[in-house]
Amino acid sequence: MNHPSPKGSWRWMAYETNAGEFNCLATQERQTAESMMRSIFRKVDCVHCKFSRACLPFGLTPEEVGHLETIVKRKRPINSDEYLFRQEDHSNSLFIVKSGSFRSFIWDIDGGEQTIGFYLPGEFIGLDALRQGGRHHCSAVALETASVCELPINRLNELSAKIPKLQSQFLRIIGSQIVSDQVTIVLLGNRSATVKVAAFLLAMSRRYKALGYSGTEFNLTMPRHNIANFLGLSIETVSRQLGSLSNSGAVSIKNRGVQIKNLTLLEAIVEPGLTNQYSCANY
């Protein structure tokens, strides 16, 4: 299954391609593709970014977007398994996923990992740095070749004071993150394995759709053990539940590819009282 492509986008855009897909290229061709990818990372600005409607530029005038552009830092591509930041790191910046995807997790006292979220293009990551002291309470690592836009917190605060619409949009994004955290608590509570896995797929479907991708056909960029760790299930249970959902006709699963075949059935599996909430979750 192809990596999901935004509506109207160019299919050749290398920055949306999983790094693993470069393996079929010869060394010289791969280097050329990676060079092209880095060039695209540098060139796409807020005005032309396909995620602007879900990000800070939404509702701003072109002049205001221009002011926002002056504070945005665009980092180099981040390789798969590379850290964006680590738990307890000091930070004066927030990040917006520009391409690729990330996983956030915390280390417990025994040195084990607990996955607490997944982040797709157009979504904020690192909002925990807003708390007093500016330390990250979790780590974030790339699930594939990715890029981010970096926003220095002090400069964002200064600009928000001058542009009320920017401040309103920023508060809306923070509010969505709070809802996401609340839904995560509900999801990890006393729910059956079937409901947890079905709700996870439903949330991913809605998030992809909200970002302009297909909501019925997409890839899970995170491996099964990350999903299992996030949901508080064993890898075997996740695989078994995915197989069960596939057998029911709700979805079709092939490796990391997911096709929603019966959305109504998938929604019916998730408890009605929770279905609408899952659309906001940043899993």
VENNORJO-V444810 format. One record per residue. RES is the residue in one small letter. NEAR is the number of other ideal C-beta (glycine too) atoms within 8 Angstrom. Layout:
res={RES,RES}
near={NEAR,NEAR}
This chain:
res={m,n,h,p,s,p,k,g,s,w,r,w,m,a,y,e,t,n,a,g,e,f,n,c,l,a,t,q,e,r,q,t,a,e,s,m,m,r,s,i,f,r,k,v,d,c,v,h,c,k,f,s,r,a,c,l,p,f,g,l,t,p,e,e,v,g,h,l,e,t,i,v,k,r,k,r,p,i,n,s,d,e,y,l,f,r,q,e,d,h,s,n,s,l,f,i,v,k,s,g,s,f,r,s,f,i,w,d,i,d,g,g,e,q,t,i,g,f,y,l,p,g,e,f,i,g,l,d,a,l,r,q,g,g,r,h,h,c,s,a,v,a,l,e,t,a,s,v,c,e,l,p,i,n,r,l,n,e,l,s,a,k,i,p,k,l,q,s,q,f,l,r,i,i,g,s,q,i,v,s,d,q,v,t,i,v,l,l,g,n,r,s,a,t,v,k,v,a,a,f,l,l,a,m,s,r,r,y,k,a,l,g,y,s,g,t,e,f,n,l,t,m,p,r,h,n,i,a,n,f,l,g,l,s,i,e,t,v,s,r,q,l,g,s,l,s,n,s,g,a,v,s,i,k,n,r,g,v,q,i,k,n,l,t,l,l,e,a,i,v,e,p,g,l,t,n,q,y,s,c,a,n,y}
near={8,4,8,10,10,10,5,3,9,4,5,4,9,10,11,9,11,9,9,6,8,10,5,4,8,5,6,6,8,10,8,8,11,11,8,9,13,10,8,11,14,7,6,8,7,12,9,6,11,7,12,11,5,9,12,12,11,9,6,13,5,7,6,11,13,8,11,15,10,6,11,10,9,10,8,6,11,12,8,9,5,8,8,12,9,7,9,6,8,5,10,8,11,13,13,14,17,15,10,14,14,14,13,13,12,11,9,8,3,4,5,6,8,9,11,9,12,15,13,10,10,9,10,11,14,13,9,9,13,8,8,3,4,10,11,14,8,11,12,14,11,15,13,11,13,15,14,13,11,11,14,10,12,7,9,12,8,8,12,11,7,6,12,6,9,13,10,9,12,11,8,8,11,10,8,10,11,8,11,12,8,9,13,12,8,10,14,9,6,2,10,5,10,10,11,15,15,14,13,13,13,13,12,12,15,11,13,13,10,8,12,8,10,9,9,8,9,13,10,9,10,9,6,8,7,12,13,12,11,12,13,6,11,6,9,6,10,15,9,8,14,11,9,9,16,10,6,8,6,12,13,7,11,6,5,8,11,14,11,13,7,9,8,6,10,16,9,6,11,13,7,5,4,12,10,5,11,14,9,9,13,11,10}
